[in-house]
Amino acid sequence: MNIYDFWKAVLGQNENEIRKYFQNDAYINWHCTNERFNVDEFIIANCEYPGDWEGSVERVETLNDLIVTVVNVYPKGRNASFHVVSFIKTKEDKIVSMDEYWADDGNAPQWRLDKHIGKAIR
């Protein structure tokens, strides 16, 4: 499975292409919002989300049948930014399950800034 092509389909909100990457009985967990989707529901959540999206795959790690990705996702207007960490389990080169953790990008909280700890990554 080409993980970069998968993310291109997801970011492009391309229903037909996304579907090709999944086993029929696959499930997708979005842990941050306590939701589980089947493939059809995941496609609705992804493809009917308002606006057009872009992003970049920042990291890919593979261990046997598990692919872990870190992707920066943002609307084309770049008025927001998110990072998603995905644990993608595959079988016969198709996704059987995916556990995702979405986070809004933003500034460090004021209490840490006040303590002058940490520094910007980029």
Sequence and secondary structure as in RCSB ss.txt:
>XXXX:A:sequence
MNIYDFWKAVLGQNENEIRKYFQNDAYINWHCTNERFNVDEFIIANCEYPGDWEGSVERVETLNDLIVTVVNVYP
KGRNASFHVVSFIKTKEDKIVSMDEYWADDGNAPQWRLDKHIGKAIR
>XXXX:A:secstr
  HHHHHHHHHTT HHHHHTTEEEEEEEEEGGGTEEEEHHHHHHHHHTSSS EEEEEEEEEEETTEEEEEEEEEE
TT S  EEEEEEEEEETTEEEEEEEEEEE     HHHHHTT      
